[in-house]
Amino acid sequence: MNTSNTAENARAHEREEVISKATTAKRVAPLAAQLSAGEKNTLLEAAAHALIARTDEILAANQRDIDNARAHNVADNIIDRLALDPQRIEGIADGLRQVARLKDPVGEIVQGSVMPNGIHMRQIRVPLGVMGMVYEARPNVTVDAFGLALKSGNVALLRGSKSAKNSNQALVEILQSVLKEHGLPEEIVQLLPCETHDSVQDLITLRGLVDVVIPRGGAGLINAVVTGATVPTIETGTGNCHFYIDRDADIDEGIALLLNGKTRRTSVCNATETVLIDAALSADAQLKIIQALQDAGVTVHGNVDELQAIGAHNVVQATDSDWEEEYLSLDIAAKIVDGVDGAIEHIRRYSTGHTEGISSRKASTLQKFAQQVDSAAVMLNASTAFTDGEQYGMGAEIGISTQKLHARGPMALPELTSTKWILDGAGHTRP
């Protein structure tokens, strides 16, 4: 057998499948755009019910993915992202119910006025169209993307990771069955092949068929999509999130916020990855922060000499890469800085622009931090874990945008629309 020809044929088939599904998505996009708010809400509620009713089917598929991941020695934090259980499926379904309760953005008037000549003009929200989604590991993104795409009048082309192939297939089959039961084309949501990385490149270069691509995952994936796409992209960034404990902080509260951001769930992009400690705090207070992390099972990376000077032990010597690291594990970088100005300087150098937090009781310090830290979210006396579309009242989110054009921060329904201008005249001609 000519393995080269076999591989070439498989690759050609994969590309044909991506193009075919994108073509179909473009064809059914007008149908999705014309659905009423009531119709979309009915579909979302039905999808939520179907997910719960078919939990055993989803869990069986998910277990195959988990078994495969363990057989390939995949890291525990990735398996945590991949794993589903009845509670997580209930949470995914509840996300759809929340989206159903949200205001439909399609048709919303953004602004309007009357020209001096009497023409009425208004700018309204319209769907983006065909929304490509490239993401890693998390099966919940499959359902979140469907729900938000549907409610905002878009169709979803989903390119999940090979590690979640069985889970994603089960979920999409359930969602498609709901669409068919309600007399709609199942192609309003489609799952793309994931056997090779080439299918990502196929998707992100289908200009004319795909209207927007949103990557969600690690820095490598996001960079590959943003730099390789000819289709417009909305960049979701990695989360090297910082938390600064100021000289005027309530130390116990600051530690509680830090631990919540770091240990609540390590595999999420809003997890705290660097703690910055004010040099003006007493050595006892500084040591208390480090020991609280270690007592919680967190490995601290930092300047060993600096941290040993305050009495800390079992610290891993940090390299330059530690300050840039999104650990997604029970690891954290720790640095003693010269007050809020030192914290801001460090954040400006190393932040990915996702979320930064501060613990302080001094209003002027909080104000300075809020004004001078240029990230998508700034938490004042609150955990970085709150950067989340559901927490913001958006329902499920499509991702956290760290770019500055079109959308920034948690992206939900309004961010998945564009606008168009409608001018209503009465036989007006322009002189």
Secondary structure as the mmCIF struct_conf table of DSSP 4:
data_model
#
loop_
_struct_conf.conf_type_id
_struct_conf.id
_struct_conf.beg_label_comp_id
_struct_conf.beg_label_asym_id
_struct_conf.beg_label_seq_id
_struct_conf.end_label_comp_id
_struct_conf.end_label_asym_id
_struct_conf.end_label_seq_id
HELX_RH_AL_P HELX_RH_AL_P1 THR A 3 ALA A 33
TURN_TY1_P TURN_TY1_P1 GLN A 34 GLN A 34
HELX_RH_AL_P HELX_RH_AL_P2 ALA A 37 ALA A 53
TURN_TY1_P TURN_TY1_P2 ARG A 54 ARG A 54
HELX_RH_AL_P HELX_RH_AL_P3 THR A 55 ALA A 71
TURN_TY1_P TURN_TY1_P3 HIS A 72 ASN A 73
HELX_RH_AL_P HELX_RH_AL_P4 ASP A 76 LEU A 82
HELX_RH_AL_P HELX_RH_AL_P5 PRO A 86 ARG A 101
BEND BEND1 LEU A 102 LEU A 102
HELX_LH_PP_P HELX_LH_PP_P1 LYS A 103 ASP A 104
TURN_TY1_P TURN_TY1_P4 VAL A 106 GLY A 107
STRN STRN1 ILE A 109 VAL A 114
TURN_TY1_P TURN_TY1_P5 PRO A 116 ASN A 117
BEND BEND2 GLY A 118 GLY A 118
STRN STRN2 HIS A 120 PRO A 127
STRN STRN3 VAL A 130 TYR A 135
BEND BEND3 ALA A 137 ALA A 137
TURN_TY1_P TURN_TY1_P6 PRO A 139 PRO A 139
HELX_RH_AL_P HELX_RH_AL_P6 ASN A 140 LYS A 151
TURN_TY1_P TURN_TY1_P7 SER A 152 GLY A 153
STRN STRN4 VAL A 155 ARG A 159
HELX_RH_3T_P HELX_RH_3T_P1 LYS A 162 ALA A 164
HELX_RH_AL_P HELX_RH_AL_P7 LYS A 165 GLU A 181
TURN_TY1_P TURN_TY1_P8 HIS A 182 GLY A 183
HELX_RH_3T_P HELX_RH_3T_P2 GLU A 186 ILE A 188
STRN STRN5 VAL A 189 LEU A 191
BEND BEND4 GLU A 195 THR A 196
TURN_TY1_P TURN_TY1_P9 HIS A 197 HIS A 197
HELX_RH_AL_P HELX_RH_AL_P8 ASP A 198 ILE A 204
TURN_TY1_P TURN_TY1_P10 THR A 205 THR A 205
STRN STRN6 ARG A 207 ARG A 207
TURN_TY1_P TURN_TY1_P11 GLY A 208 LEU A 209
STRN STRN7 VAL A 210 VAL A 210
STRN STRN8 VAL A 212 ARG A 216
BEND BEND5 GLY A 217 GLY A 217
HELX_RH_AL_P HELX_RH_AL_P9 ALA A 219 GLY A 228
BEND BEND6 THR A 230 VAL A 231
STRN STRN9 THR A 233 THR A 233
HELX_LH_PP_P HELX_LH_PP_P2 GLU A 235 GLU A 235
STRN STRN10 THR A 236 THR A 236
HELX_LH_PP_P HELX_LH_PP_P3 GLY A 237 THR A 238
STRN STRN11 CYS A 241 ILE A 245
TURN_TY1_P TURN_TY1_P12 ARG A 247 ASP A 248
BEND BEND7 ALA A 249 ALA A 249
HELX_RH_AL_P HELX_RH_AL_P10 ILE A 251 THR A 263
BEND BEND8 ARG A 264 ARG A 264
TURN_TY1_P TURN_TY1_P13 THR A 266 SER A 267
BEND BEND9 VAL A 268 VAL A 268
TURN_TY1_P TURN_TY1_P14 CYS A 269 ASN A 270
BEND BEND10 ALA A 271 ALA A 271
STRN STRN12 THR A 272 ASP A 278
TURN_TY1_P TURN_TY1_P15 ALA A 279 ALA A 280
BEND BEND11 LEU A 281 LEU A 281
HELX_RH_AL_P HELX_RH_AL_P11 ALA A 283 ASP A 295
TURN_TY1_P TURN_TY1_P16 ALA A 296 GLY A 297
HELX_LH_PP_P HELX_LH_PP_P4 VAL A 298 VAL A 298
STRN STRN13 THR A 299 GLY A 302
HELX_RH_AL_P HELX_RH_AL_P12 VAL A 304 GLN A 308
TURN_TY1_P TURN_TY1_P17 ALA A 309 GLY A 311
BEND BEND12 ASN A 314 ASN A 314
HELX_LH_PP_P HELX_LH_PP_P5 VAL A 315 VAL A 315
STRN STRN14 VAL A 316 GLN A 317
HELX_LH_PP_P HELX_LH_PP_P6 ALA A 318 ALA A 318
HELX_RH_3T_P HELX_RH_3T_P3 ASP A 320 GLU A 324
BEND BEND13 SER A 329 LEU A 330
STRN STRN15 ASP A 331 VAL A 337
BEND BEND14 ASP A 338 ASP A 338
HELX_RH_AL_P HELX_RH_AL_P13 GLY A 339 TYR A 350
BEND BEND15 GLY A 353 HIS A 354
STRN STRN16 THR A 355 SER A 359
BEND BEND16 ARG A 361 ARG A 361
HELX_RH_AL_P HELX_RH_AL_P14 ALA A 363 GLN A 372
BEND BEND17 SER A 375 ALA A 376
STRN STRN17 ALA A 377 LEU A 380
BEND BEND18 ASN A 381 ALA A 382
HELX_RH_3T_P HELX_RH_3T_P4 THR A 384 PHE A 386
TURN_TY1_P TURN_TY1_P18 GLY A 389 GLY A 393
BEND BEND19 GLY A 395 ALA A 396
BEND BEND20 ILE A 398 ILE A 398
STRN STRN18 GLY A 399 SER A 401
BEND BEND21 GLN A 403 HIS A 406
STRN STRN19 GLY A 409 MET A 411
TURN_TY1_P TURN_TY1_P19 LEU A 413 LEU A 413
HELX_RH_3T_P HELX_RH_3T_P5 PRO A 414 LEU A 416
STRN STRN20 THR A 417 ASP A 424
BEND BEND22 ALA A 426 GLY A 427
#
